[in-house]
């Protein structure tokens, strides 16, 4: 079983810093609304929890050249 590293810190209310082995990201938003995540790799994700077992997610990746 591989070992993984992942840690999340709350910086301010509604703002989290997420760190893993390869990158870091900042997530803004609360529990009852859309969340925006901006990663150091260029990935931007918008997600929202919907009632019941449903959720919505849209991911965009910028190409660095």
Secondary structure, 3 states (H helix, E strand, C coil): CCCCCEEEEEEECCEEEEEECCCEEEEECCCCCCEEEEECCCEEEEEEEECCCEEEEEEEECCCC
